[in-house]
Amino acid sequence: MTVLETVLGLYNYWIVILLMMAGFYTVIARGNLAKKIIGLNIFQTSVFLLYISMGYVEGGTAPIVDPDGADLYTNPLPSVLILTAIVVGVATTALGLALVVRIRESYGTLEEDEILEIEDRRDGEA
């Protein structure tokens, strides 16, 4: 097996790295709060894919008692953890979007620097 085949054979990990960096860049580079939440979701998706990729066993079967007797089983724990993480991710995204809506109602903008500018003016008046 050549180095190129090895690198291309791990394509799912390259996708994880690409998604992780895209999500991280979106969180850092954007000032819009809604875009930051989208970036966090992209980052979170990359972590899900990483765990799913690590939990996969080629040729493995579900760990269920089989009369034929399988030799290789996959560990169900990563899948269970990912299901739990998806539920928690949806809940935190909903909470984050609700907060973004309230911030938009209070400040009239979703841009982080404009919100900080408004807060600085309010602190200067007090």
C-alpha positions in Angstrom: 0.0 0.0 0.0 1.5 3.3 -1.1 1.4 6.5 0.9 -1.1 8.0 -1.6 -3.5 5.1 -1.1 -3.1 5.5 2.7 -3.9 9.2 2.6 -6.8 8.8 0.3 -8.1 5.8 2.3 -8.5 8.1 5.3 -10.8 10.5 3.3 -13.4 10.7 6.1 -10.8 12.1 8.5 -9.8 14.7 5.9 -13.5 15.7 5.7 -13.6 16.0 9.5 -10.6 18.3 9.5 -12.0 20.4 6.6 -15.4 20.8 8.4 -13.7 21.5 11.8 -11.5 24.3 10.3 -14.4 25.8 8.4 -16.6 25.9 11.5 -13.7 27.3 13.6 -13.0 30.0 11.1 -16.6 31.0 10.9 -16.8 31.4 14.7 -13.6 33.5 14.8 -13.9 35.5 11.7 -17.5 36.5 11.7 -19.1 39.2 13.8 -22.7 38.2 13.2 -24.1 36.2 16.1 -26.3 34.0 13.9 -23.3 33.1 11.7 -21.3 32.2 14.8 -24.0 29.7 15.8 -23.9 28.2 12.3 -20.1 27.9 12.6 -20.5 26.1 15.9 -23.0 23.7 14.3 -20.5 22.9 11.5 -17.8 22.3 14.1 -20.1 20.1 16.1 -21.0 18.1 13.0 -17.3 17.5 12.3 -17.0 16.0 15.9 -19.9 13.8 15.2 -18.3 12.5 12.0 -15.0 11.9 13.9 -16.7 9.8 16.5 -18.7 7.8 13.9 -15.5 7.2 11.9 -13.6 6.0 14.9 -16.4 3.7 16.0 -16.7 1.9 12.7 -15.2 -1.6 12.4 -15.0 -3.0 8.9 -16.7 -6.4 8.8 -18.1 -6.0 12.3 -21.6 -6.8 13.3 -24.0 -5.6 15.9 -23.2 -7.0 19.4 -26.3 -9.2 19.5 -26.2 -12.9 20.4 -26.1 -14.7 17.0 -26.5 -18.4 16.7 -24.0 -18.5 13.9 -21.4 -16.9 16.2 -19.8 -13.8 14.8 -16.1 -13.1 15.4 -16.0 -9.4 15.1 -18.3 -6.9 16.8 -18.7 -3.1 16.6 -18.8 -1.1 19.8 -22.3 0.5 20.1 -21.1 3.2 22.6 -19.9 5.8 20.1 -23.3 5.6 18.3 -25.2 6.1 21.6 -22.9 9.0 22.5 -23.5 10.6 19.2 -27.3 10.3 19.5 -27.1 12.0 22.8 -24.8 14.7 21.5 -27.2 15.4 18.6 -30.1 15.9 21.0 -28.0 18.2 23.2 -26.7 20.0 20.1 -30.2 20.7 18.9 -31.3 22.0 22.3 -28.3 24.3 22.6 -28.8 25.6 19.1 -32.4 26.4 19.9 -31.3 28.2 23.0 -28.6 30.1 21.1 -31.1 31.2 18.4 -33.6 32.3 21.0 -30.9 34.4 22.6 -30.0 35.8 19.2 -33.7 36.8 18.6 -33.8 38.6 22.0 -30.5 40.4 21.3 -31.8 41.5 17.9 -35.0 42.8 19.6 -33.0 44.7 22.2 -30.2 46.1 20.1 -31.5 46.1 16.6 -28.5 44.3 15.2 -26.7 41.0 15.3 -23.2 42.4 14.7 -21.0 41.9 17.7 -19.0 45.2 17.3 -22.2 47.2 17.0 -23.6 45.7 20.1 -20.4 46.4 22.0 -20.5 50.0 20.7 -24.1 50.4 21.9 -23.1 49.0 25.3 -20.1 51.4 25.6 -22.4 54.4 24.8 -24.9 53.2 27.5 -22.1 52.9 30.1 -20.8 56.3 29.2 -24.2 57.9 29.8 -24.6 56.3 33.2 
